[in-house]
Amino acid sequence: MRYLFFISLIIAFTSCGNSNKTVNSEDTETINGYRYEKGSDEAFTGTVKFKNGTTKEYKDGKVISRTIYHENGQPASTKYKDENGRYYKKVEYDKSGNKIDEKVYE
């Protein structure tokens, strides 16, 4: 019985790996307001890198956060969106990657 429990846990954890996927923006497309990986019928979940250096996190094809980076590759700021598509929080970082400010929007 214990083996069945451990096998179930392993299957559950390995099936959740798609959210860590990172792709370049040119490998994706937006259709009806949702982001898709080209050639896929499923709305994208993961990170999209853009040519201007920003990244956007997507869940089920919708943006949930956007990050802008310093020239040294450390994050400069991240804005988070709610389920209605409105930004609700912004976090700013110094050039070393340390958080220096956090604003929550009402």
Phi and psi restraints in degrees (range 20) as a CNS / XPLOR table:
assign (resid 1 and name C) (resid 2 and name N)
       (resid 2 and name CA) (resid 2 and name C) 1.0 -63.0 20.0 2
assign (resid 2 and name N) (resid 2 and name CA)
       (resid 2 and name C) (resid 3 and name N) 1.0 -37.5 20.0 2
assign (resid 2 and name C) (resid 3 and name N)
       (resid 3 and name CA) (resid 3 and name C) 1.0 -63.1 20.0 2
assign (resid 3 and name N) (resid 3 and name CA)
       (resid 3 and name C) (resid 4 and name N) 1.0 -38.7 20.0 2
assign (resid 3 and name C) (resid 4 and name N)
       (resid 4 and name CA) (resid 4 and name C) 1.0 -62.7 20.0 2
assign (resid 4 and name N) (resid 4 and name CA)
       (resid 4 and name C) (resid 5 and name N) 1.0 -40.2 20.0 2
assign (resid 4 and name C) (resid 5 and name N)
       (resid 5 and name CA) (resid 5 and name C) 1.0 -62.2 20.0 2
assign (resid 5 and name N) (resid 5 and name CA)
       (resid 5 and name C) (resid 6 and name N) 1.0 -46.3 20.0 2
assign (resid 5 and name C) (resid 6 and name N)
       (resid 6 and name CA) (resid 6 and name C) 1.0 -66.8 20.0 2
assign (resid 6 and name N) (resid 6 and name CA)
       (resid 6 and name C) (resid 7 and name N) 1.0 -38.9 20.0 2
assign (resid 6 and name C) (resid 7 and name N)
       (resid 7 and name CA) (resid 7 and name C) 1.0 -64.3 20.0 2
assign (resid 7 and name N) (resid 7 and name CA)
       (resid 7 and name C) (resid 8 and name N) 1.0 -40.0 20.0 2
assign (resid 7 and name C) (resid 8 and name N)
       (resid 8 and name CA) (resid 8 and name C) 1.0 -62.6 20.0 2
assign (resid 8 and name N) (resid 8 and name CA)
       (resid 8 and name C) (resid 9 and name N) 1.0 -41.0 20.0 2
assign (resid 8 and name C) (resid 9 and name N)
       (resid 9 and name CA) (resid 9 and name C) 1.0 -64.0 20.0 2
assign (resid 9 and name N) (resid 9 and name CA)
       (resid 9 and name C) (resid 10 and name N) 1.0 -43.6 20.0 2
assign (resid 9 and name C) (resid 10 and name N)
       (resid 10 and name CA) (resid 10 and name C) 1.0 -62.0 20.0 2
assign (resid 10 and name N) (resid 10 and name CA)
       (resid 10 and name C) (resid 11 and name N) 1.0 -44.3 20.0 2
assign (resid 10 and name C) (resid 11 and name N)
       (resid 11 and name CA) (resid 11 and name C) 1.0 -62.9 20.0 2
assign (resid 11 and name N) (resid 11 and name CA)
       (resid 11 and name C) (resid 12 and name N) 1.0 -42.1 20.0 2
assign (resid 11 and name C) (resid 12 and name N)
       (resid 12 and name CA) (resid 12 and name C) 1.0 -63.0 20.0 2
assign (resid 12 and name N) (resid 12 and name CA)
       (resid 12 and name C) (resid 13 and name N) 1.0 -43.6 20.0 2
assign (resid 12 and name C) (resid 13 and name N)
       (resid 13 and name CA) (resid 13 and name C) 1.0 -71.7 20.0 2
assign (resid 13 and name N) (resid 13 and name CA)
       (resid 13 and name C) (resid 14 and name N) 1.0 -38.0 20.0 2
assign (resid 13 and name C) (resid 14 and name N)
       (resid 14 and name CA) (resid 14 and name C) 1.0 -74.6 20.0 2
assign (resid 14 and name N) (resid 14 and name CA)
       (resid 14 and name C) (resid 15 and name N) 1.0 -22.0 20.0 2
assign (resid 14 and name C) (resid 15 and name N)
       (resid 15 and name CA) (resid 15 and name C) 1.0 -81.4 20.0 2
assign (resid 15 and name N) (resid 15 and name CA)
       (resid 15 and name C) (resid 16 and name N) 1.0 -7.0 20.0 2
assign (resid 15 and name C) (resid 16 and name N)
       (resid 16 and name CA) (resid 16 and name C) 1.0 -96.8 20.0 2
assign (resid 16 and name N) (resid 16 and name CA)
       (resid 16 and name C) (resid 17 and name N) 1.0 13.3 20.0 2
assign (resid 16 and name C) (resid 17 and name N)
       (resid 17 and name CA) (resid 17 and name C) 1.0 -77.0 20.0 2
assign (resid 17 and name N) (resid 17 and name CA)
       (resid 17 and name C) (resid 18 and name N) 1.0 -11.8 20.0 2
assign (resid 17 and name C) (resid 18 and name N)
       (resid 18 and name CA) (resid 18 and name C) 1.0 -70.1 20.0 2
assign (resid 18 and name N) (resid 18 and name CA)
       (resid 18 and name C) (resid 19 and name N) 1.0 -23.2 20.0 2
assign (resid 18 and name C) (resid 19 and name N)
       (resid 19 and name CA) (resid 19 and name C) 1.0 -70.7 20.0 2
assign (resid 19 and name N) (resid 19 and name CA)
       (resid 19 and name C) (resid 20 and name N) 1.0 -16.1 20.0 2
assign (resid 19 and name C) (resid 20 and name N)
       (resid 20 and name CA) (resid 20 and name C) 1.0 -92.5 20.0 2
assign (resid 20 and name N) (resid 20 and name CA)
       (resid 20 and name C) (resid 21 and name N) 1.0 8.7 20.0 2
assign (resid 20 and name C) (resid 21 and name N)
       (resid 21 and name CA) (resid 21 and name C) 1.0 -71.1 20.0 2
assign (resid 21 and name N) (resid 21 and name CA)
       (resid 21 and name C) (resid 22 and name N) 1.0 137.0 20.0 2
assign (resid 21 and name C) (resid 22 and name N)
       (resid 22 and name CA) (resid 22 and name C) 1.0 -124.7 20.0 2
assign (resid 22 and name N) (resid 22 and name CA)
       (resid 22 and name C) (resid 23 and name N) 1.0 129.0 20.0 2
assign (resid 22 and name C) (resid 23 and name N)
       (resid 23 and name CA) (resid 23 and name C) 1.0 -133.9 20.0 2
assign (resid 23 and name N) (resid 23 and name CA)
       (resid 23 and name C) (resid 24 and name N) 1.0 160.9 20.0 2
assign (resid 23 and name C) (resid 24 and name N)
       (resid 24 and name CA) (resid 24 and name C) 1.0 -82.4 20.0 2
assign (resid 24 and name N) (resid 24 and name CA)
       (resid 24 and name C) (resid 25 and name N) 1.0 151.0 20.0 2
assign (resid 24 and name C) (resid 25 and name N)
       (resid 25 and name CA) (resid 25 and name C) 1.0 -59.6 20.0 2
assign (resid 25 and name N) (resid 25 and name CA)
       (resid 25 and name C) (resid 26 and name N) 1.0 -34.0 20.0 2
assign (resid 25 and name C) (resid 26 and name N)
       (resid 26 and name CA) (resid 26 and name C) 1.0 -69.6 20.0 2
assign (resid 26 and name N) (resid 26 and name CA)
       (resid 26 and name C) (resid 27 and name N) 1.0 -10.7 20.0 2
assign (resid 26 and name C) (resid 27 and name N)
       (resid 27 and name CA) (resid 27 and name C) 1.0 -94.5 20.0 2
assign (resid 27 and name N) (resid 27 and name CA)
       (resid 27 and name C) (resid 28 and name N) 1.0 7.4 20.0 2
assign (resid 27 and name C) (resid 28 and name N)
       (resid 28 and name CA) (resid 28 and name C) 1.0 -127.1 20.0 2
assign (resid 28 and name N) (resid 28 and name CA)
       (resid 28 and name C) (resid 29 and name N) 1.0 168.5 20.0 2
assign (resid 28 and name C) (resid 29 and name N)
       (resid 29 and name CA) (resid 29 and name C) 1.0 -148.6 20.0 2
assign (resid 29 and name N) (resid 29 and name CA)
       (resid 29 and name C) (resid 30 and name N) 1.0 154.4 20.0 2
assign (resid 29 and name C) (resid 30 and name N)
       (resid 30 and name CA) (resid 30 and name C) 1.0 -106.0 20.0 2
assign (resid 30 and name N) (resid 30 and name CA)
       (resid 30 and name C) (resid 31 and name N) 1.0 127.0 20.0 2
assign (resid 30 and name C) (resid 31 and name N)
       (resid 31 and name CA) (resid 31 and name C) 1.0 -129.0 20.0 2
assign (resid 31 and name N) (resid 31 and name CA)
       (resid 31 and name C) (resid 32 and name N) 1.0 121.0 20.0 2
assign (resid 31 and name C) (resid 32 and name N)
       (resid 32 and name CA) (resid 32 and name C) 1.0 52.5 20.0 2
assign (resid 32 and name N) (resid 32 and name CA)
       (resid 32 and name C) (resid 33 and name N) 1.0 38.8 20.0 2
assign (resid 32 and name C) (resid 33 and name N)
       (resid 33 and name CA) (resid 33 and name C) 1.0 83.3 20.0 2
assign (resid 33 and name N) (resid 33 and name CA)
       (resid 33 and name C) (resid 34 and name N) 1.0 3.9 20.0 2
assign (resid 33 and name C) (resid 34 and name N)
       (resid 34 and name CA) (resid 34 and name C) 1.0 -117.3 20.0 2
assign (resid 34 and name N) (resid 34 and name CA)
       (resid 34 and name C) (resid 35 and name N) 1.0 142.6 20.0 2
assign (resid 34 and name C) (resid 35 and name N)
       (resid 35 and name CA) (resid 35 and name C) 1.0 -91.0 20.0 2
assign (resid 35 and name N) (resid 35 and name CA)
       (resid 35 and name C) (resid 36 and name N) 1.0 134.2 20.0 2
assign (resid 35 and name C) (resid 36 and name N)
       (resid 36 and name CA) (resid 36 and name C) 1.0 -129.2 20.0 2
assign (resid 36 and name N) (resid 36 and name CA)
       (resid 36 and name C) (resid 37 and name N) 1.0 146.7 20.0 2
assign (resid 36 and name C) (resid 37 and name N)
       (resid 37 and name CA) (resid 37 and name C) 1.0 -75.1 20.0 2
assign (resid 37 and name N) (resid 37 and name CA)
       (resid 37 and name C) (resid 38 and name N) 1.0 136.2 20.0 2
assign (resid 37 and name C) (resid 38 and name N)
       (resid 38 and name CA) (resid 38 and name C) 1.0 -55.1 20.0 2
assign (resid 38 and name N) (resid 38 and name CA)
       (resid 38 and name C) (resid 39 and name N) 1.0 132.9 20.0 2
assign (resid 38 and name C) (resid 39 and name N)
       (resid 39 and name CA) (resid 39 and name C) 1.0 86.3 20.0 2
assign (resid 39 and name N) (resid 39 and name CA)
       (resid 39 and name C) (resid 40 and name N) 1.0 -0.1 20.0 2
assign (resid 39 and name C) (resid 40 and name N)
       (resid 40 and name CA) (resid 40 and name C) 1.0 -107.4 20.0 2
assign (resid 40 and name N) (resid 40 and name CA)
       (resid 40 and name C) (resid 41 and name N) 1.0 147.1 20.0 2
assign (resid 40 and name C) (resid 41 and name N)
       (resid 41 and name CA) (resid 41 and name C) 1.0 -94.7 20.0 2
assign (resid 41 and name N) (resid 41 and name CA)
       (resid 41 and name C) (resid 42 and name N) 1.0 -7.9 20.0 2
assign (resid 41 and name C) (resid 42 and name N)
       (resid 42 and name CA) (resid 42 and name C) 1.0 -98.6 20.0 2
assign (resid 42 and name N) (resid 42 and name CA)
       (resid 42 and name C) (resid 43 and name N) 1.0 135.5 20.0 2
assign (resid 42 and name C) (resid 43 and name N)
       (resid 43 and name CA) (resid 43 and name C) 1.0 -59.7 20.0 2
assign (resid 43 and name N) (resid 43 and name CA)
       (resid 43 and name C) (resid 44 and name N) 1.0 142.0 20.0 2
assign (resid 43 and name C) (resid 44 and name N)
       (resid 44 and name CA) (resid 44 and name C) 1.0 -75.7 20.0 2
assign (resid 44 and name N) (resid 44 and name CA)
       (resid 44 and name C) (resid 45 and name N) 1.0 138.9 20.0 2
assign (resid 44 and name C) (resid 45 and name N)
       (resid 45 and name CA) (resid 45 and name C) 1.0 -127.5 20.0 2
assign (resid 45 and name N) (resid 45 and name CA)
       (resid 45 and name C) (resid 46 and name N) 1.0 121.3 20.0 2
assign (resid 45 and name C) (resid 46 and name N)
       (resid 46 and name CA) (resid 46 and name C) 1.0 147.6 20.0 2
assign (resid 46 and name N) (resid 46 and name CA)
       (resid 46 and name C) (resid 47 and name N) 1.0 -155.6 20.0 2
assign (resid 46 and name C) (resid 47 and name N)
       (resid 47 and name CA) (resid 47 and name C) 1.0 -111.2 20.0 2
assign (resid 47 and name N) (resid 47 and name CA)
       (resid 47 and name C) (resid 48 and name N) 1.0 135.7 20.0 2
assign (resid 47 and name C) (resid 48 and name N)
       (resid 48 and name CA) (resid 48 and name C) 1.0 -115.4 20.0 2
assign (resid 48 and name N) (resid 48 and name CA)
       (resid 48 and name C) (resid 49 and name N) 1.0 127.1 20.0 2
assign (resid 48 and name C) (resid 49 and name N)
       (resid 49 and name CA) (resid 49 and name C) 1.0 -95.4 20.0 2
assign (resid 49 and name N) (resid 49 and name CA)
       (resid 49 and name C) (resid 50 and name N) 1.0 132.2 20.0 2
assign (resid 49 and name C) (resid 50 and name N)
       (resid 50 and name CA) (resid 50 and name C) 1.0 -105.9 20.0 2
assign (resid 50 and name N) (resid 50 and name CA)
       (resid 50 and name C) (resid 51 and name N) 1.0 155.7 20.0 2
assign (resid 50 and name C) (resid 51 and name N)
       (resid 51 and name CA) (resid 51 and name C) 1.0 -60.7 20.0 2
assign (resid 51 and name N) (resid 51 and name CA)
       (resid 51 and name C) (resid 52 and name N) 1.0 -28.5 20.0 2
assign (resid 51 and name C) (resid 52 and name N)
       (resid 52 and name CA) (resid 52 and name C) 1.0 -78.7 20.0 2
assign (resid 52 and name N) (resid 52 and name CA)
       (resid 52 and name C) (resid 53 and name N) 1.0 2.8 20.0 2
assign (resid 52 and name C) (resid 53 and name N)
       (resid 53 and name CA) (resid 53 and name C) 1.0 96.2 20.0 2
assign (resid 53 and name N) (resid 53 and name CA)
       (resid 53 and name C) (resid 54 and name N) 1.0 -8.4 20.0 2
assign (resid 53 and name C) (resid 54 and name N)
       (resid 54 and name CA) (resid 54 and name C) 1.0 -81.8 20.0 2
assign (resid 54 and name N) (resid 54 and name CA)
       (resid 54 and name C) (resid 55 and name N) 1.0 160.3 20.0 2
assign (resid 54 and name C) (resid 55 and name N)
       (resid 55 and name CA) (resid 55 and name C) 1.0 -127.4 20.0 2
assign (resid 55 and name N) (resid 55 and name CA)
       (resid 55 and name C) (resid 56 and name N) 1.0 150.9 20.0 2
assign (resid 55 and name C) (resid 56 and name N)
       (resid 56 and name CA) (resid 56 and name C) 1.0 -129.8 20.0 2
assign (resid 56 and name N) (resid 56 and name CA)
       (resid 56 and name C) (resid 57 and name N) 1.0 135.9 20.0 2
assign (resid 56 and name C) (resid 57 and name N)
       (resid 57 and name CA) (resid 57 and name C) 1.0 -94.2 20.0 2
assign (resid 57 and name N) (resid 57 and name CA)
       (resid 57 and name C) (resid 58 and name N) 1.0 135.3 20.0 2
assign (resid 57 and name C) (resid 58 and name N)
       (resid 58 and name CA) (resid 58 and name C) 1.0 -121.4 20.0 2
assign (resid 58 and name N) (resid 58 and name CA)
       (resid 58 and name C) (resid 59 and name N) 1.0 145.6 20.0 2
assign (resid 58 and name C) (resid 59 and name N)
       (resid 59 and name CA) (resid 59 and name C) 1.0 -132.7 20.0 2
assign (resid 59 and name N) (resid 59 and name CA)
       (resid 59 and name C) (resid 60 and name N) 1.0 120.9 20.0 2
assign (resid 59 and name C) (resid 60 and name N)
       (resid 60 and name CA) (resid 60 and name C) 1.0 52.0 20.0 2
assign (resid 60 and name N) (resid 60 and name CA)
       (resid 60 and name C) (resid 61 and name N) 1.0 39.8 20.0 2
assign (resid 60 and name C) (resid 61 and name N)
       (resid 61 and name CA) (resid 61 and name C) 1.0 85.4 20.0 2
assign (resid 61 and name N) (resid 61 and name CA)
       (resid 61 and name C) (resid 62 and name N) 1.0 -5.3 20.0 2
assign (resid 61 and name C) (resid 62 and name N)
       (resid 62 and name CA) (resid 62 and name C) 1.0 -110.2 20.0 2
assign (resid 62 and name N) (resid 62 and name CA)
       (resid 62 and name C) (resid 63 and name N) 1.0 142.4 20.0 2
assign (resid 62 and name C) (resid 63 and name N)
       (resid 63 and name CA) (resid 63 and name C) 1.0 -67.2 20.0 2
assign (resid 63 and name N) (resid 63 and name CA)
       (resid 63 and name C) (resid 64 and name N) 1.0 131.9 20.0 2
assign (resid 63 and name C) (resid 64 and name N)
       (resid 64 and name CA) (resid 64 and name C) 1.0 -115.3 20.0 2
assign (resid 64 and name N) (resid 64 and name CA)
       (resid 64 and name C) (resid 65 and name N) 1.0 -18.0 20.0 2
assign (resid 64 and name C) (resid 65 and name N)
       (resid 65 and name CA) (resid 65 and name C) 1.0 -160.7 20.0 2
assign (resid 65 and name N) (resid 65 and name CA)
       (resid 65 and name C) (resid 66 and name N) 1.0 158.5 20.0 2
assign (resid 65 and name C) (resid 66 and name N)
       (resid 66 and name CA) (resid 66 and name C) 1.0 -136.0 20.0 2
assign (resid 66 and name N) (resid 66 and name CA)
       (resid 66 and name C) (resid 67 and name N) 1.0 131.6 20.0 2
assign (resid 66 and name C) (resid 67 and name N)
       (resid 67 and name CA) (resid 67 and name C) 1.0 -122.1 20.0 2
assign (resid 67 and name N) (resid 67 and name CA)
       (resid 67 and name C) (resid 68 and name N) 1.0 132.7 20.0 2
assign (resid 67 and name C) (resid 68 and name N)
       (resid 68 and name CA) (resid 68 and name C) 1.0 -109.2 20.0 2
assign (resid 68 and name N) (resid 68 and name CA)
       (resid 68 and name C) (resid 69 and name N) 1.0 144.4 20.0 2
assign (resid 68 and name C) (resid 69 and name N)
       (resid 69 and name CA) (resid 69 and name C) 1.0 -116.6 20.0 2
assign (resid 69 and name N) (resid 69 and name CA)
       (resid 69 and name C) (resid 70 and name N) 1.0 150.9 20.0 2
assign (resid 69 and name C) (resid 70 and name N)
       (resid 70 and name CA) (resid 70 and name C) 1.0 -70.9 20.0 2
assign (resid 70 and name N) (resid 70 and name CA)
       (resid 70 and name C) (resid 71 and name N) 1.0 165.5 20.0 2
assign (resid 70 and name C) (resid 71 and name N)
       (resid 71 and name CA) (resid 71 and name C) 1.0 -59.4 20.0 2
assign (resid 71 and name N) (resid 71 and name CA)
       (resid 71 and name C) (resid 72 and name N) 1.0 -26.5 20.0 2
assign (resid 71 and name C) (resid 72 and name N)
       (resid 72 and name CA) (resid 72 and name C) 1.0 -85.2 20.0 2
assign (resid 72 and name N) (resid 72 and name CA)
       (resid 72 and name C) (resid 73 and name N) 1.0 3.3 20.0 2
assign (resid 72 and name C) (resid 73 and name N)
       (resid 73 and name CA) (resid 73 and name C) 1.0 94.2 20.0 2
assign (resid 73 and name N) (resid 73 and name CA)
       (resid 73 and name C) (resid 74 and name N) 1.0 -8.8 20.0 2
assign (resid 73 and name C) (resid 74 and name N)
       (resid 74 and name CA) (resid 74 and name C) 1.0 -77.8 20.0 2
assign (resid 74 and name N) (resid 74 and name CA)
       (resid 74 and name C) (resid 75 and name N) 1.0 148.3 20.0 2
assign (resid 74 and name C) (resid 75 and name N)
       (resid 75 and name CA) (resid 75 and name C) 1.0 -64.2 20.0 2
assign (resid 75 and name N) (resid 75 and name CA)
       (resid 75 and name C) (resid 76 and name N) 1.0 138.8 20.0 2
assign (resid 75 and name C) (resid 76 and name N)
       (resid 76 and name CA) (resid 76 and name C) 1.0 -96.9 20.0 2
assign (resid 76 and name N) (resid 76 and name CA)
       (resid 76 and name C) (resid 77 and name N) 1.0 -42.7 20.0 2
assign (resid 76 and name C) (resid 77 and name N)
       (resid 77 and name CA) (resid 77 and name C) 1.0 -158.8 20.0 2
assign (resid 77 and name N) (resid 77 and name CA)
       (resid 77 and name C) (resid 78 and name N) 1.0 150.4 20.0 2
assign (resid 77 and name C) (resid 78 and name N)
       (resid 78 and name CA) (resid 78 and name C) 1.0 -131.0 20.0 2
assign (resid 78 and name N) (resid 78 and name CA)
       (resid 78 and name C) (resid 79 and name N) 1.0 131.0 20.0 2
assign (resid 78 and name C) (resid 79 and name N)
       (resid 79 and name CA) (resid 79 and name C) 1.0 -112.7 20.0 2
assign (resid 79 and name N) (resid 79 and name CA)
       (resid 79 and name C) (resid 80 and name N) 1.0 138.3 20.0 2
assign (resid 79 and name C) (resid 80 and name N)
       (resid 80 and name CA) (resid 80 and name C) 1.0 -113.2 20.0 2
assign (resid 80 and name N) (resid 80 and name CA)
       (resid 80 and name C) (resid 81 and name N) 1.0 139.6 20.0 2
assign (resid 80 and name C) (resid 81 and name N)
       (resid 81 and name CA) (resid 81 and name C) 1.0 -108.0 20.0 2
assign (resid 81 and name N) (resid 81 and name CA)
       (resid 81 and name C) (resid 82 and name N) 1.0 149.0 20.0 2
assign (resid 81 and name C) (resid 82 and name N)
       (resid 82 and name CA) (resid 82 and name C) 1.0 -88.7 20.0 2
assign (resid 82 and name N) (resid 82 and name CA)
       (resid 82 and name C) (resid 83 and name N) 1.0 -178.2 20.0 2
assign (resid 82 and name C) (resid 83 and name N)
       (resid 83 and name CA) (resid 83 and name C) 1.0 -66.1 20.0 2
assign (resid 83 and name N) (resid 83 and name CA)
       (resid 83 and name C) (resid 84 and name N) 1.0 -15.4 20.0 2
assign (resid 83 and name C) (resid 84 and name N)
       (resid 84 and name CA) (resid 84 and name C) 1.0 -93.1 20.0 2
assign (resid 84 and name N) (resid 84 and name CA)
       (resid 84 and name C) (resid 85 and name N) 1.0 1.8 20.0 2
assign (resid 84 and name C) (resid 85 and name N)
       (resid 85 and name CA) (resid 85 and name C) 1.0 85.0 20.0 2
assign (resid 85 and name N) (resid 85 and name CA)
       (resid 85 and name C) (resid 86 and name N) 1.0 10.8 20.0 2
assign (resid 85 and name C) (resid 86 and name N)
       (resid 86 and name CA) (resid 86 and name C) 1.0 -98.9 20.0 2
assign (resid 86 and name N) (resid 86 and name CA)
       (resid 86 and name C) (resid 87 and name N) 1.0 139.5 20.0 2
assign (resid 86 and name C) (resid 87 and name N)
       (resid 87 and name CA) (resid 87 and name C) 1.0 -68.6 20.0 2
assign (resid 87 and name N) (resid 87 and name CA)
       (resid 87 and name C) (resid 88 and name N) 1.0 130.9 20.0 2
assign (resid 87 and name C) (resid 88 and name N)
       (resid 88 and name CA) (resid 88 and name C) 1.0 -119.5 20.0 2
assign (resid 88 and name N) (resid 88 and name CA)
       (resid 88 and name C) (resid 89 and name N) 1.0 -12.7 20.0 2
assign (resid 88 and name C) (resid 89 and name N)
       (resid 89 and name CA) (resid 89 and name C) 1.0 -154.0 20.0 2
assign (resid 89 and name N) (resid 89 and name CA)
       (resid 89 and name C) (resid 90 and name N) 1.0 144.4 20.0 2
assign (resid 89 and name C) (resid 90 and name N)
       (resid 90 and name CA) (resid 90 and name C) 1.0 -132.3 20.0 2
assign (resid 90 and name N) (resid 90 and name CA)
       (resid 90 and name C) (resid 91 and name N) 1.0 131.5 20.0 2
assign (resid 90 and name C) (resid 91 and name N)
       (resid 91 and name CA) (resid 91 and name C) 1.0 -119.4 20.0 2
assign (resid 91 and name N) (resid 91 and name CA)
       (resid 91 and name C) (resid 92 and name N) 1.0 130.3 20.0 2
assign (resid 91 and name C) (resid 92 and name N)
       (resid 92 and name CA) (resid 92 and name C) 1.0 -112.9 20.0 2
assign (resid 92 and name N) (resid 92 and name CA)
       (resid 92 and name C) (resid 93 and name N) 1.0 146.5 20.0 2
assign (resid 92 and name C) (resid 93 and name N)
       (resid 93 and name CA) (resid 93 and name C) 1.0 -127.7 20.0 2
assign (resid 93 and name N) (resid 93 and name CA)
       (resid 93 and name C) (resid 94 and name N) 1.0 151.5 20.0 2
assign (resid 93 and name C) (resid 94 and name N)
       (resid 94 and name CA) (resid 94 and name C) 1.0 -82.1 20.0 2
assign (resid 94 and name N) (resid 94 and name CA)
       (resid 94 and name C) (resid 95 and name N) 1.0 179.5 20.0 2
assign (resid 94 and name C) (resid 95 and name N)
       (resid 95 and name CA) (resid 95 and name C) 1.0 -67.6 20.0 2
assign (resid 95 and name N) (resid 95 and name CA)
       (resid 95 and name C) (resid 96 and name N) 1.0 -12.7 20.0 2
assign (resid 95 and name C) (resid 96 and name N)
       (resid 96 and name CA) (resid 96 and name C) 1.0 -91.6 20.0 2
assign (resid 96 and name N) (resid 96 and name CA)
       (resid 96 and name C) (resid 97 and name N) 1.0 -4.8 20.0 2
assign (resid 96 and name C) (resid 97 and name N)
       (resid 97 and name CA) (resid 97 and name C) 1.0 92.0 20.0 2
assign (resid 97 and name N) (resid 97 and name CA)
       (resid 97 and name C) (resid 98 and name N) 1.0 7.4 20.0 2
assign (resid 97 and name C) (resid 98 and name N)
       (resid 98 and name CA) (resid 98 and name C) 1.0 -84.7 20.0 2
assign (resid 98 and name N) (resid 98 and name CA)
       (resid 98 and name C) (resid 99 and name N) 1.0 136.9 20.0 2
assign (resid 98 and name C) (resid 99 and name N)
       (resid 99 and name CA) (resid 99 and name C) 1.0 -67.0 20.0 2
assign (resid 99 and name N) (resid 99 and name CA)
       (resid 99 and name C) (resid 100 and name N) 1.0 129.5 20.0 2
assign (resid 99 and name C) (resid 100 and name N)
       (resid 100 and name CA) (resid 100 and name C) 1.0 -117.2 20.0 2
assign (resid 100 and name N) (resid 100 and name CA)
       (resid 100 and name C) (resid 101 and name N) 1.0 -18.2 20.0 2
assign (resid 100 and name C) (resid 101 and name N)
       (resid 101 and name CA) (resid 101 and name C) 1.0 -158.8 20.0 2
assign (resid 101 and name N) (resid 101 and name CA)
       (resid 101 and name C) (resid 102 and name N) 1.0 149.1 20.0 2
assign (resid 101 and name C) (resid 102 and name N)
       (resid 102 and name CA) (resid 102 and name C) 1.0 -141.8 20.0 2
assign (resid 102 and name N) (resid 102 and name CA)
       (resid 102 and name C) (resid 103 and name N) 1.0 124.6 20.0 2
assign (resid 102 and name C) (resid 103 and name N)
       (resid 103 and name CA) (resid 103 and name C) 1.0 -118.4 20.0 2
assign (resid 103 and name N) (resid 103 and name CA)
       (resid 103 and name C) (resid 104 and name N) 1.0 135.1 20.0 2
assign (resid 103 and name C) (resid 104 and name N)
       (resid 104 and name CA) (resid 104 and name C) 1.0 -112.6 20.0 2
assign (resid 104 and name N) (resid 104 and name CA)
       (resid 104 and name C) (resid 105 and name N) 1.0 126.2 20.0 2
assign (resid 104 and name C) (resid 105 and name N)
       (resid 105 and name CA) (resid 105 and name C) 1.0 -90.3 20.0 2
assign (resid 105 and name N) (resid 105 and name CA)
       (resid 105 and name C) (resid 106 and name N) 1.0 142.4 20.0 2
